[in-house]
Amino acid sequence: MRLDKHLHQCIGISRSQASQLIRAGRITINGVVIKSGAQHVSELDHILLDGDPFDAPGEKHHYFMLYKPQGYVCTNEDAHHPSITKLFDLPHANKLHSAGRLDVDTTGLVLVTNDGQWSHRVTAPRKQCDKTYRVWLAEPISPDTEEHFAKGILLKSESQPTRPAQLEIITATEALLTIHEGKYHQVKRMFAAVGNHVTQLHRERIGSLILDPTLTEGQYRELTPDEIQLF
């Protein structure tokens, strides 16, 4: 089967969207970046999207929320840090992947699944899925930070400012920040742009789904049917 057709069937995206992923170098087969949708693939090939596997047709789907601890990465392969999949005591754990990522030193809510189509809905830019982070800063938050974030911040190496974000100041060095996109290291870069430094970062919410307060670091639970339908 052609690679673009395989992506279309497994992830539920259009052929043109599949071609865009391939041309962007986001697909690897057996460790090699593939740039042609005409590449033939078989069930023996190890195919990754952004370093993560995705599900095959007919596979039973699983959905979890994880309280990610520090020191773990949200990719399935990393030479220096363990994957979050190592936290799952399940026979199918090697087939799981995260729907969106957190940095190795960031804690909090991560959605984990083997349903590639579902995770694509969670992370698709057009969905503009809100994410709320609890942030601890090295310096007191300046009085105009809330206004700057509400207007949008032009980050280093970016051509467009961030979308308007909502900052709720808790103490002089602690705040809740809600963003509506997922740029690389966005929260840290936003505070760096206003002259501050994030010392600790914790994600509390994705969309309307809040991290279960009964979970402790490294623990997970299955999502309910209603929670799955939120995305």
Biotite code that builds the C-alpha atoms (Angstrom):
import biotite.structure as struc

atoms = struc.array([
    struc.Atom([0.000, 0.000, 0.000], chain_id="A", res_id=1, res_name="MET", atom_name="CA", element="C"),
    struc.Atom([1.153, 3.555, -0.707], chain_id="A", res_id=2, res_name="ARG", atom_name="CA", element="C"),
    struc.Atom([2.292, 5.549, 2.316], chain_id="A", res_id=3, res_name="LEU", atom_name="CA", element="C"),
    struc.Atom([-0.146, 8.426, 1.726], chain_id="A", res_id=4, res_name="ASP", atom_name="CA", element="C"),
    struc.Atom([-3.051, 5.984, 1.471], chain_id="A", res_id=5, res_name="LYS", atom_name="CA", element="C"),
    struc.Atom([-1.908, 4.225, 4.649], chain_id="A", res_id=6, res_name="HIS", atom_name="CA", element="C"),
    struc.Atom([-1.852, 7.536, 6.555], chain_id="A", res_id=7, res_name="LEU", atom_name="CA", element="C"),
    struc.Atom([-5.267, 8.421, 5.148], chain_id="A", res_id=8, res_name="HIS", atom_name="CA", element="C"),
    struc.Atom([-6.762, 5.167, 6.425], chain_id="A", res_id=9, res_name="GLN", atom_name="CA", element="C"),
    struc.Atom([-5.017, 5.041, 9.808], chain_id="A", res_id=10, res_name="CYS", atom_name="CA", element="C"),
    struc.Atom([-5.187, 8.668, 10.941], chain_id="A", res_id=11, res_name="ILE", atom_name="CA", element="C"),
    struc.Atom([-8.356, 9.701, 9.122], chain_id="A", res_id=12, res_name="GLY", atom_name="CA", element="C"),
    struc.Atom([-6.784, 12.652, 7.303], chain_id="A", res_id=13, res_name="ILE", atom_name="CA", element="C"),
    struc.Atom([-7.131, 13.511, 3.614], chain_id="A", res_id=14, res_name="SER", atom_name="CA", element="C"),
    struc.Atom([-4.602, 12.430, 1.001], chain_id="A", res_id=15, res_name="ARG", atom_name="CA", element="C"),
    struc.Atom([-3.447, 16.047, 0.621], chain_id="A", res_id=16, res_name="SER", atom_name="CA", element="C"),
    struc.Atom([-2.924, 16.367, 4.387], chain_id="A", res_id=17, res_name="GLN", atom_name="CA", element="C"),
    struc.Atom([-0.986, 13.104, 4.346], chain_id="A", res_id=18, res_name="ALA", atom_name="CA", element="C"),
    struc.Atom([1.211, 14.447, 1.535], chain_id="A", res_id=19, res_name="SER", atom_name="CA", element="C"),
    struc.Atom([1.927, 17.598, 3.558], chain_id="A", res_id=20, res_name="GLN", atom_name="CA", element="C"),
    struc.Atom([3.068, 15.519, 6.542], chain_id="A", res_id=21, res_name="LEU", atom_name="CA", element="C"),
    struc.Atom([5.311, 13.435, 4.302], chain_id="A", res_id=22, res_name="ILE", atom_name="CA", element="C"),
    struc.Atom([6.859, 16.412, 2.485], chain_id="A", res_id=23, res_name="ARG", atom_name="CA", element="C"),
    struc.Atom([7.529, 18.078, 5.865], chain_id="A", res_id=24, res_name="ALA", atom_name="CA", element="C"),
    struc.Atom([9.695, 15.106, 6.839], chain_id="A", res_id=25, res_name="GLY", atom_name="CA", element="C"),
    struc.Atom([7.455, 14.135, 9.757], chain_id="A", res_id=26, res_name="ARG", atom_name="CA", element="C"),
    struc.Atom([7.117, 10.477, 8.730], chain_id="A", res_id=27, res_name="ILE", atom_name="CA", element="C"),
    struc.Atom([9.804, 7.843, 9.234], chain_id="A", res_id=28, res_name="THR", atom_name="CA", element="C"),
    struc.Atom([9.755, 4.226, 8.127], chain_id="A", res_id=29, res_name="ILE", atom_name="CA", element="C"),
    struc.Atom([12.133, 1.912, 9.945], chain_id="A", res_id=30, res_name="ASN", atom_name="CA", element="C"),
    struc.Atom([14.081, 4.926, 11.183], chain_id="A", res_id=31, res_name="GLY", atom_name="CA", element="C"),
    struc.Atom([14.412, 6.631, 7.780], chain_id="A", res_id=32, res_name="VAL", atom_name="CA", element="C"),
    struc.Atom([12.663, 9.911, 6.889], chain_id="A", res_id=33, res_name="VAL", atom_name="CA", element="C"),
    struc.Atom([10.427, 9.370, 3.852], chain_id="A", res_id=34, res_name="ILE", atom_name="CA", element="C"),
    struc.Atom([9.486, 12.267, 1.556], chain_id="A", res_id=35, res_name="LYS", atom_name="CA", element="C"),
    struc.Atom([7.381, 10.405, -1.038], chain_id="A", res_id=36, res_name="SER", atom_name="CA", element="C"),
    struc.Atom([3.759, 9.406, -0.619], chain_id="A", res_id=37, res_name="GLY", atom_name="CA", element="C"),
    struc.Atom([4.253, 6.736, -3.266], chain_id="A", res_id=38, res_name="ALA", atom_name="CA", element="C"),
    struc.Atom([6.556, 4.786, -0.937], chain_id="A", res_id=39, res_name="GLN", atom_name="CA", element="C"),
    struc.Atom([5.222, 1.252, -0.492], chain_id="A", res_id=40, res_name="HIS", atom_name="CA", element="C"),
    struc.Atom([4.594, 0.141, 3.092], chain_id="A", res_id=41, res_name="VAL", atom_name="CA", element="C"),
    struc.Atom([3.643, -3.178, 4.629], chain_id="A", res_id=42, res_name="SER", atom_name="CA", element="C"),
    struc.Atom([2.513, -4.453, 8.024], chain_id="A", res_id=43, res_name="GLU", atom_name="CA", element="C"),
    struc.Atom([6.145, -5.274, 8.811], chain_id="A", res_id=44, res_name="LEU", atom_name="CA", element="C"),
    struc.Atom([7.264, -1.641, 8.555], chain_id="A", res_id=45, res_name="ASP", atom_name="CA", element="C"),
    struc.Atom([7.742, 0.491, 11.695], chain_id="A", res_id=46, res_name="HIS", atom_name="CA", element="C"),
    struc.Atom([6.067, 3.791, 10.771], chain_id="A", res_id=47, res_name="ILE", atom_name="CA", element="C"),
    struc.Atom([6.250, 6.849, 13.042], chain_id="A", res_id=48, res_name="LEU", atom_name="CA", element="C"),
    struc.Atom([4.641, 10.295, 12.891], chain_id="A", res_id=49, res_name="LEU", atom_name="CA", element="C"),
    struc.Atom([6.765, 12.904, 14.701], chain_id="A", res_id=50, res_name="ASP", atom_name="CA", element="C"),
    struc.Atom([8.578, 10.034, 16.387], chain_id="A", res_id=51, res_name="GLY", atom_name="CA", element="C"),
    struc.Atom([5.382, 8.364, 17.641], chain_id="A", res_id=52, res_name="ASP", atom_name="CA", element="C"),
    struc.Atom([3.490, 5.308, 16.350], chain_id="A", res_id=53, res_name="PRO", atom_name="CA", element="C"),
    struc.Atom([-0.140, 5.420, 15.326], chain_id="A", res_id=54, res_name="PHE", atom_name="CA", element="C"),
    struc.Atom([-2.827, 2.791, 15.275], chain_id="A", res_id=55, res_name="ASP", atom_name="CA", element="C"),
    struc.Atom([-3.741, 0.311, 12.565], chain_id="A", res_id=56, res_name="ALA", atom_name="CA", element="C"),
    struc.Atom([-7.305, -0.317, 11.305], chain_id="A", res_id=57, res_name="PRO", atom_name="CA", element="C"),
    struc.Atom([-9.286, -2.640, 13.577], chain_id="A", res_id=58, res_name="GLY", atom_name="CA", element="C"),
    struc.Atom([-7.051, -2.148, 16.607], chain_id="A", res_id=59, res_name="GLU", atom_name="CA", element="C"),
    struc.Atom([-8.849, -1.685, 19.942], chain_id="A", res_id=60, res_name="LYS", atom_name="CA", element="C"),
    struc.Atom([-8.454, 1.881, 21.114], chain_id="A", res_id=61, res_name="HIS", atom_name="CA", element="C"),
    struc.Atom([-7.358, 2.963, 24.578], chain_id="A", res_id=62, res_name="HIS", atom_name="CA", element="C"),
    struc.Atom([-7.492, 6.443, 26.115], chain_id="A", res_id=63, res_name="TYR", atom_name="CA", element="C"),
    struc.Atom([-5.758, 7.614, 29.291], chain_id="A", res_id=64, res_name="PHE", atom_name="CA", element="C"),
    struc.Atom([-4.952, 10.722, 31.264], chain_id="A", res_id=65, res_name="MET", atom_name="CA", element="C"),
    struc.Atom([-1.492, 10.668, 32.804], chain_id="A", res_id=66, res_name="LEU", atom_name="CA", element="C"),
    struc.Atom([0.008, 12.817, 35.544], chain_id="A", res_id=67, res_name="TYR", atom_name="CA", element="C"),
    struc.Atom([3.412, 13.219, 33.926], chain_id="A", res_id=68, res_name="LYS", atom_name="CA", element="C"),
    struc.Atom([6.357, 13.561, 36.309], chain_id="A", res_id=69, res_name="PRO", atom_name="CA", element="C"),
    struc.Atom([9.613, 15.350, 35.565], chain_id="A", res_id=70, res_name="GLN", atom_name="CA", element="C"),
    struc.Atom([12.334, 13.405, 33.797], chain_id="A", res_id=71, res_name="GLY", atom_name="CA", element="C"),
    struc.Atom([10.113, 11.658, 31.232], chain_id="A", res_id=72, res_name="TYR", atom_name="CA", element="C"),
    struc.Atom([9.686, 12.525, 27.547], chain_id="A", res_id=73, res_name="VAL", atom_name="CA", element="C"),
    struc.Atom([6.508, 12.340, 25.495], chain_id="A", res_id=74, res_name="CYS", atom_name="CA", element="C"),
    struc.Atom([8.201, 10.589, 22.582], chain_id="A", res_id=75, res_name="THR", atom_name="CA", element="C"),
    struc.Atom([8.553, 6.836, 22.341], chain_id="A", res_id=76, res_name="ASN", atom_name="CA", element="C"),
    struc.Atom([12.276, 6.900, 21.617], chain_id="A", res_id=77, res_name="GLU", atom_name="CA", element="C"),
    struc.Atom([14.895, 9.064, 23.364], chain_id="A", res_id=78, res_name="ASP", atom_name="CA", element="C"),
    struc.Atom([18.543, 8.353, 24.029], chain_id="A", res_id=79, res_name="ALA", atom_name="CA", element="C"),
    struc.Atom([18.706, 10.273, 27.308], chain_id="A", res_id=80, res_name="HIS", atom_name="CA", element="C"),
    struc.Atom([15.333, 10.025, 29.066], chain_id="A", res_id=81, res_name="HIS", atom_name="CA", element="C"),
    struc.Atom([12.660, 7.343, 29.555], chain_id="A", res_id=82, res_name="PRO", atom_name="CA", element="C"),
    struc.Atom([9.415, 7.571, 27.621], chain_id="A", res_id=83, res_name="SER", atom_name="CA", element="C"),
    struc.Atom([6.111, 8.156, 29.418], chain_id="A", res_id=84, res_name="ILE", atom_name="CA", element="C"),
    struc.Atom([5.014, 4.800, 27.993], chain_id="A", res_id=85, res_name="THR", atom_name="CA", element="C"),
    struc.Atom([7.344, 3.182, 30.564], chain_id="A", res_id=86, res_name="LYS", atom_name="CA", element="C"),
    struc.Atom([4.906, 4.382, 33.242], chain_id="A", res_id=87, res_name="LEU", atom_name="CA", element="C"),
    struc.Atom([2.127, 2.166, 31.860], chain_id="A", res_id=88, res_name="PHE", atom_name="CA", element="C"),
    struc.Atom([1.978, -1.354, 33.257], chain_id="A", res_id=89, res_name="ASP", atom_name="CA", element="C"),
    struc.Atom([0.031, -2.654, 30.264], chain_id="A", res_id=90, res_name="LEU", atom_name="CA", element="C"),
    struc.Atom([0.750, -5.280, 27.585], chain_id="A", res_id=91, res_name="PRO", atom_name="CA", element="C"),
    struc.Atom([0.071, -2.772, 24.789], chain_id="A", res_id=92, res_name="HIS", atom_name="CA", element="C"),
    struc.Atom([2.085, 0.100, 26.310], chain_id="A", res_id=93, res_name="ALA", atom_name="CA", element="C"),
    struc.Atom([4.588, 0.125, 23.422], chain_id="A", res_id=94, res_name="ASN", atom_name="CA", element="C"),
    struc.Atom([1.755, 1.063, 21.046], chain_id="A", res_id=95, res_name="LYS", atom_name="CA", element="C"),
    struc.Atom([0.685, 4.098, 23.053], chain_id="A", res_id=96, res_name="LEU", atom_name="CA", element="C"),
    struc.Atom([1.634, 7.681, 22.210], chain_id="A", res_id=97, res_name="HIS", atom_name="CA", element="C"),
    struc.Atom([0.878, 11.096, 23.649], chain_id="A", res_id=98, res_name="SER", atom_name="CA", element="C"),
    struc.Atom([-1.679, 13.419, 22.069], chain_id="A", res_id=99, res_name="ALA", atom_name="CA", element="C"),
    struc.Atom([0.495, 16.512, 22.383], chain_id="A", res_id=100, res_name="GLY", atom_name="CA", element="C"),
    struc.Atom([3.665, 16.811, 24.402], chain_id="A", res_id=101, res_name="ARG", atom_name="CA", element="C"),
    struc.Atom([5.211, 18.313, 27.506], chain_id="A", res_id=102, res_name="LEU", atom_name="CA", element="C"),
    struc.Atom([8.886, 19.130, 27.976], chain_id="A", res_id=103, res_name="ASP", atom_name="CA", element="C"),
    struc.Atom([11.006, 16.706, 29.970], chain_id="A", res_id=104, res_name="VAL", atom_name="CA", element="C"),
    struc.Atom([11.018, 19.057, 32.992], chain_id="A", res_id=105, res_name="ASP", atom_name="CA", element="C"),
    struc.Atom([7.290, 19.921, 32.817], chain_id="A", res_id=106, res_name="THR", atom_name="CA", element="C"),
    struc.Atom([4.699, 18.035, 34.877], chain_id="A", res_id=107, res_name="THR", atom_name="CA", element="C"),
    struc.Atom([0.974, 17.588, 34.588], chain_id="A", res_id=108, res_name="GLY", atom_name="CA", element="C"),
    struc.Atom([-1.775, 16.423, 32.288], chain_id="A", res_id=109, res_name="LEU", atom_name="CA", element="C"),
    struc.Atom([-0.878, 14.373, 29.224], chain_id="A", res_id=110, res_name="VAL", atom_name="CA", element="C"),
    struc.Atom([-3.416, 12.480, 27.114], chain_id="A", res_id=111, res_name="LEU", atom_name="CA", element="C"),
    struc.Atom([-2.175, 9.081, 25.986], chain_id="A", res_id=112, res_name="VAL", atom_name="CA", element="C"),
    struc.Atom([-3.780, 6.802, 23.406], chain_id="A", res_id=113, res_name="THR", atom_name="CA", element="C"),
    struc.Atom([-3.227, 4.373, 20.545], chain_id="A", res_id=114, res_name="ASN", atom_name="CA", element="C"),
    struc.Atom([-5.924, 6.091, 18.454], chain_id="A", res_id=115, res_name="ASP", atom_name="CA", element="C"),
    struc.Atom([-4.105, 8.207, 15.883], chain_id="A", res_id=116, res_name="GLY", atom_name="CA", element="C"),
    struc.Atom([-7.247, 9.849, 14.546], chain_id="A", res_id=117, res_name="GLN", atom_name="CA", element="C"),
    struc.Atom([-8.341, 10.912, 18.030], chain_id="A", res_id=118, res_name="TRP", atom_name="CA", element="C"),
    struc.Atom([-4.914, 12.332, 18.929], chain_id="A", res_id=119, res_name="SER", atom_name="CA", element="C"),
    struc.Atom([-4.918, 14.246, 15.639], chain_id="A", res_id=120, res_name="HIS", atom_name="CA", element="C"),
    struc.Atom([-8.207, 15.872, 16.676], chain_id="A", res_id=121, res_name="ARG", atom_name="CA", element="C"),
    struc.Atom([-6.709, 16.831, 20.038], chain_id="A", res_id=122, res_name="VAL", atom_name="CA", element="C"),
    struc.Atom([-3.620, 18.443, 18.508], chain_id="A", res_id=123, res_name="THR", atom_name="CA", element="C"),
    struc.Atom([-4.914, 19.838, 15.197], chain_id="A", res_id=124, res_name="ALA", atom_name="CA", element="C"),
    struc.Atom([-4.185, 23.614, 15.091], chain_id="A", res_id=125, res_name="PRO", atom_name="CA", element="C"),
    struc.Atom([-7.664, 24.383, 13.740], chain_id="A", res_id=126, res_name="ARG", atom_name="CA", element="C"),
    struc.Atom([-9.177, 22.972, 16.937], chain_id="A", res_id=127, res_name="LYS", atom_name="CA", element="C"),
    struc.Atom([-7.446, 25.721, 18.965], chain_id="A", res_id=128, res_name="GLN", atom_name="CA", element="C"),
    struc.Atom([-7.664, 23.546, 22.071], chain_id="A", res_id=129, res_name="CYS", atom_name="CA", element="C"),
    struc.Atom([-7.130, 25.665, 25.199], chain_id="A", res_id=130, res_name="ASP", atom_name="CA", element="C"),
    struc.Atom([-4.417, 24.580, 27.618], chain_id="A", res_id=131, res_name="LYS", atom_name="CA", element="C"),
    struc.Atom([-3.966, 25.946, 31.140], chain_id="A", res_id=132, res_name="THR", atom_name="CA", element="C"),
    struc.Atom([-0.593, 25.896, 32.897], chain_id="A", res_id=133, res_name="TYR", atom_name="CA", element="C"),
    struc.Atom([0.417, 26.750, 36.439], chain_id="A", res_id=134, res_name="ARG", atom_name="CA", element="C"),
    struc.Atom([3.667, 28.701, 36.177], chain_id="A", res_id=135, res_name="VAL", atom_name="CA", element="C"),
    struc.Atom([6.280, 29.584, 38.786], chain_id="A", res_id=136, res_name="TRP", atom_name="CA", element="C"),
    struc.Atom([8.675, 32.439, 37.940], chain_id="A", res_id=137, res_name="LEU", atom_name="CA", element="C"),
    struc.Atom([12.151, 33.462, 39.025], chain_id="A", res_id=138, res_name="ALA", atom_name="CA", element="C"),
    struc.Atom([11.166, 37.146, 39.312], chain_id="A", res_id=139, res_name="GLU", atom_name="CA", element="C"),
    struc.Atom([7.954, 38.959, 40.346], chain_id="A", res_id=140, res_name="PRO", atom_name="CA", element="C"),
    struc.Atom([5.490, 39.246, 37.481], chain_id="A", res_id=141, res_name="ILE", atom_name="CA", element="C"),
    struc.Atom([5.543, 42.746, 36.038], chain_id="A", res_id=142, res_name="SER", atom_name="CA", element="C"),
    struc.Atom([2.219, 44.649, 36.167], chain_id="A", res_id=143, res_name="PRO", atom_name="CA", element="C"),
    struc.Atom([1.932, 44.904, 32.383], chain_id="A", res_id=144, res_name="ASP", atom_name="CA", element="C"),
    struc.Atom([2.495, 41.198, 31.648], chain_id="A", res_id=145, res_name="THR", atom_name="CA", element="C"),
    struc.Atom([-1.217, 40.380, 31.645], chain_id="A", res_id=146, res_name="GLU", atom_name="CA", element="C"),
    struc.Atom([-1.868, 43.114, 29.076], chain_id="A", res_id=147, res_name="GLU", atom_name="CA", element="C"),
    struc.Atom([1.060, 42.018, 26.874], chain_id="A", res_id=148, res_name="HIS", atom_name="CA", element="C"),
    struc.Atom([-0.131, 38.413, 26.847], chain_id="A", res_id=149, res_name="PHE", atom_name="CA", element="C"),
    struc.Atom([-3.705, 39.458, 26.065], chain_id="A", res_id=150, res_name="ALA", atom_name="CA", element="C"),
    struc.Atom([-2.482, 41.353, 22.996], chain_id="A", res_id=151, res_name="LYS", atom_name="CA", element="C"),
    struc.Atom([-0.087, 38.629, 21.827], chain_id="A", res_id=152, res_name="GLY", atom_name="CA", element="C"),
    struc.Atom([3.676, 38.319, 22.110], chain_id="A", res_id=153, res_name="ILE", atom_name="CA", element="C"),
    struc.Atom([6.105, 38.149, 19.191], chain_id="A", res_id=154, res_name="LEU", atom_name="CA", element="C"),
    struc.Atom([8.467, 35.346, 20.121], chain_id="A", res_id=155, res_name="LEU", atom_name="CA", element="C"),
    struc.Atom([12.058, 35.064, 18.955], chain_id="A", res_id=156, res_name="LYS", atom_name="CA", element="C"),
    struc.Atom([12.370, 33.395, 15.527], chain_id="A", res_id=157, res_name="SER", atom_name="CA", element="C"),
    struc.Atom([8.605, 33.725, 14.903], chain_id="A", res_id=158, res_name="GLU", atom_name="CA", element="C"),
    struc.Atom([6.971, 35.821, 12.192], chain_id="A", res_id=159, res_name="SER", atom_name="CA", element="C"),
    struc.Atom([3.547, 36.089, 13.845], chain_id="A", res_id=160, res_name="GLN", atom_name="CA", element="C"),
    struc.Atom([2.678, 36.984, 17.458], chain_id="A", res_id=161, res_name="PRO", atom_name="CA", element="C"),
    struc.Atom([1.067, 34.465, 19.760], chain_id="A", res_id=162, res_name="THR", atom_name="CA", element="C"),
    struc.Atom([-2.698, 34.315, 19.944], chain_id="A", res_id=163, res_name="ARG", atom_name="CA", element="C"),
    struc.Atom([-4.186, 36.318, 22.845], chain_id="A", res_id=164, res_name="PRO", atom_name="CA", element="C"),
    struc.Atom([-3.600, 34.438, 26.114], chain_id="A", res_id=165, res_name="ALA", atom_name="CA", element="C"),
    struc.Atom([-5.161, 34.846, 29.549], chain_id="A", res_id=166, res_name="GLN", atom_name="CA", element="C"),
    struc.Atom([-2.936, 35.351, 32.597], chain_id="A", res_id=167, res_name="LEU", atom_name="CA", element="C"),
    struc.Atom([-4.303, 35.011, 36.125], chain_id="A", res_id=168, res_name="GLU", atom_name="CA", element="C"),
    struc.Atom([-1.790, 36.167, 38.736], chain_id="A", res_id=169, res_name="ILE", atom_name="CA", element="C"),
    struc.Atom([-1.874, 34.055, 41.912], chain_id="A", res_id=170, res_name="ILE", atom_name="CA", element="C"),
    struc.Atom([1.119, 35.476, 43.793], chain_id="A", res_id=171, res_name="THR", atom_name="CA", element="C"),
    struc.Atom([4.041, 37.685, 42.799], chain_id="A", res_id=172, res_name="ALA", atom_name="CA", element="C"),
    struc.Atom([5.835, 34.684, 41.251], chain_id="A", res_id=173, res_name="THR", atom_name="CA", element="C"),
    struc.Atom([2.987, 32.246, 40.499], chain_id="A", res_id=174, res_name="GLU", atom_name="CA", element="C"),
    struc.Atom([0.278, 32.431, 37.849], chain_id="A", res_id=175, res_name="ALA", atom_name="CA", element="C"),
    struc.Atom([-2.158, 30.475, 35.697], chain_id="A", res_id=176, res_name="LEU", atom_name="CA", element="C"),
    struc.Atom([-1.708, 30.941, 31.959], chain_id="A", res_id=177, res_name="LEU", atom_name="CA", element="C"),
    struc.Atom([-4.217, 29.765, 29.344], chain_id="A", res_id=178, res_name="THR", atom_name="CA", element="C"),
    struc.Atom([-2.975, 29.564, 25.760], chain_id="A", res_id=179, res_name="ILE", atom_name="CA", element="C"),
    struc.Atom([-4.834, 28.590, 22.591], chain_id="A", res_id=180, res_name="HIS", atom_name="CA", element="C"),
    struc.Atom([-2.041, 27.108, 20.497], chain_id="A", res_id=181, res_name="GLU", atom_name="CA", element="C"),
    struc.Atom([1.045, 24.981, 20.975], chain_id="A", res_id=182, res_name="GLY", atom_name="CA", element="C"),
    struc.Atom([4.213, 26.649, 19.764], chain_id="A", res_id=183, res_name="LYS", atom_name="CA", element="C"),
    struc.Atom([7.547, 25.104, 20.728], chain_id="A", res_id=184, res_name="TYR", atom_name="CA", element="C"),
    struc.Atom([8.317, 25.866, 24.426], chain_id="A", res_id=185, res_name="HIS", atom_name="CA", element="C"),
    struc.Atom([5.626, 28.532, 24.160], chain_id="A", res_id=186, res_name="GLN", atom_name="CA", element="C"),
    struc.Atom([4.998, 29.305, 27.834], chain_id="A", res_id=187, res_name="VAL", atom_name="CA", element="C"),
    struc.Atom([8.700, 29.567, 28.661], chain_id="A", res_id=188, res_name="LYS", atom_name="CA", element="C"),
    struc.Atom([9.340, 31.726, 25.605], chain_id="A", res_id=189, res_name="ARG", atom_name="CA", element="C"),
    struc.Atom([6.425, 34.040, 26.396], chain_id="A", res_id=190, res_name="MET", atom_name="CA", element="C"),
    struc.Atom([7.760, 34.826, 29.852], chain_id="A", res_id=191, res_name="PHE", atom_name="CA", element="C"),
    struc.Atom([11.310, 35.130, 28.508], chain_id="A", res_id=192, res_name="ALA", atom_name="CA", element="C"),
    struc.Atom([9.998, 37.725, 26.039], chain_id="A", res_id=193, res_name="ALA", atom_name="CA", element="C"),
    struc.Atom([8.880, 39.918, 28.967], chain_id="A", res_id=194, res_name="VAL", atom_name="CA", element="C"),
    struc.Atom([12.118, 39.467, 30.884], chain_id="A", res_id=195, res_name="GLY", atom_name="CA", element="C"),
    struc.Atom([11.211, 36.671, 33.260], chain_id="A", res_id=196, res_name="ASN", atom_name="CA", element="C"),
    struc.Atom([12.238, 33.026, 33.643], chain_id="A", res_id=197, res_name="HIS", atom_name="CA", element="C"),
    struc.Atom([10.012, 29.987, 34.254], chain_id="A", res_id=198, res_name="VAL", atom_name="CA", element="C"),
    struc.Atom([11.391, 27.875, 37.094], chain_id="A", res_id=199, res_name="THR", atom_name="CA", element="C"),
    struc.Atom([8.581, 25.297, 37.189], chain_id="A", res_id=200, res_name="GLN", atom_name="CA", element="C"),
    struc.Atom([5.735, 24.452, 34.831], chain_id="A", res_id=201, res_name="LEU", atom_name="CA", element="C"),
    struc.Atom([2.672, 22.259, 35.329], chain_id="A", res_id=202, res_name="HIS", atom_name="CA", element="C"),
    struc.Atom([-0.226, 21.657, 32.919], chain_id="A", res_id=203, res_name="ARG", atom_name="CA", element="C"),
    struc.Atom([-3.615, 21.497, 34.646], chain_id="A", res_id=204, res_name="GLU", atom_name="CA", element="C"),
    struc.Atom([-6.097, 21.453, 31.780], chain_id="A", res_id=205, res_name="ARG", atom_name="CA", element="C"),
    struc.Atom([-6.535, 20.527, 28.105], chain_id="A", res_id=206, res_name="ILE", atom_name="CA", element="C"),
    struc.Atom([-9.776, 21.842, 26.629], chain_id="A", res_id=207, res_name="GLY", atom_name="CA", element="C"),
    struc.Atom([-12.390, 21.249, 29.321], chain_id="A", res_id=208, res_name="SER", atom_name="CA", element="C"),
    struc.Atom([-10.573, 18.204, 30.707], chain_id="A", res_id=209, res_name="LEU", atom_name="CA", element="C"),
    struc.Atom([-8.858, 18.849, 34.051], chain_id="A", res_id=210, res_name="ILE", atom_name="CA", element="C"),
    struc.Atom([-6.149, 16.663, 35.542], chain_id="A", res_id=211, res_name="LEU", atom_name="CA", element="C"),
    struc.Atom([-7.781, 14.287, 38.020], chain_id="A", res_id=212, res_name="ASP", atom_name="CA", element="C"),
    struc.Atom([-6.849, 15.538, 41.531], chain_id="A", res_id=213, res_name="PRO", atom_name="CA", element="C"),
    struc.Atom([-6.784, 11.945, 42.833], chain_id="A", res_id=214, res_name="THR", atom_name="CA", element="C"),
    struc.Atom([-3.801, 11.108, 40.604], chain_id="A", res_id=215, res_name="LEU", atom_name="CA", element="C"),
    struc.Atom([-0.246, 11.520, 41.837], chain_id="A", res_id=216, res_name="THR", atom_name="CA", element="C"),
    struc.Atom([2.864, 11.907, 39.677], chain_id="A", res_id=217, res_name="GLU", atom_name="CA", element="C"),
    struc.Atom([3.349, 8.897, 37.422], chain_id="A", res_id=218, res_name="GLY", atom_name="CA", element="C"),
    struc.Atom([-0.211, 7.629, 37.863], chain_id="A", res_id=219, res_name="GLN", atom_name="CA", element="C"),
    struc.Atom([-2.805, 7.334, 35.113], chain_id="A", res_id=220, res_name="TYR", atom_name="CA", element="C"),
    struc.Atom([-6.421, 6.343, 34.600], chain_id="A", res_id=221, res_name="ARG", atom_name="CA", element="C"),
    struc.Atom([-8.638, 5.544, 31.652], chain_id="A", res_id=222, res_name="GLU", atom_name="CA", element="C"),
    struc.Atom([-10.788, 8.324, 30.259], chain_id="A", res_id=223, res_name="LEU", atom_name="CA", element="C"),
    struc.Atom([-14.543, 7.924, 30.589], chain_id="A", res_id=224, res_name="THR", atom_name="CA", element="C"),
    struc.Atom([-16.661, 7.748, 27.409], chain_id="A", res_id=225, res_name="PRO", atom_name="CA", element="C"),
    struc.Atom([-17.845, 11.317, 28.036], chain_id="A", res_id=226, res_name="ASP", atom_name="CA", element="C"),
    struc.Atom([-14.248, 12.529, 28.417], chain_id="A", res_id=227, res_name="GLU", atom_name="CA", element="C"),
    struc.Atom([-13.218, 10.842, 25.168], chain_id="A", res_id=228, res_name="ILE", atom_name="CA", element="C"),
    struc.Atom([-16.044, 12.632, 23.368], chain_id="A", res_id=229, res_name="GLN", atom_name="CA", element="C"),
    struc.Atom([-14.737, 16.031, 24.494], chain_id="A", res_id=230, res_name="LEU", atom_name="CA", element="C"),
    struc.Atom([-12.274, 15.936, 21.559], chain_id="A", res_id=231, res_name="PHE", atom_name="CA", element="C"),
])
